[in-house]
Amino acid sequence: MSCDKEKLLRRLKRVEGQIRGIQKMVEEDRYCMDILIQLAAVKSASNSIGLTILENHAKSCVTDAIHSGKGDEAIEEMAEVLRSFIK
């Protein structure tokens, strides 16, 4: 993940800024639909970040586990996290 670490951190900081913006919108009693649109954008960005991390994990950690004979455990762990991720 280290090669994408800075990119992921920038994306997370962008989401953090979006959350702060939503907090301000709530404080200012902004229109509910506008707040919901921003929440949907945060959810989409968060899912995208999660999928990037999952992809990196599959390409590195899971691949390494497969080569070392521990692939089944790594795949099961990834599947379990993925199940909770998509709920």
SULLIN-V127889 format. One record per pair of residues at least 12 apart in sequence whose ideal C-beta (glycine too) atoms are under 6 Angstrom apart, sorted by the first residue. I is the first residue (numbers start at 1). J is the second residue. D is the distance in Angstrom with one decimal. If there is no record, write none. Layout:
# SULLIN-V127889
i | j | d
I | J | D
I | J | D
This chain:
# SULLIN-V127889
i | j | d
1 | 56 | 4.9
11 | 49 | 5.4
15 | 42 | 5.8
15 | 45 | 5.0
18 | 42 | 5.0
22 | 38 | 5.0
50 | 85 | 5.7
62 | 74 | 4.6
62 | 78 | 6.0
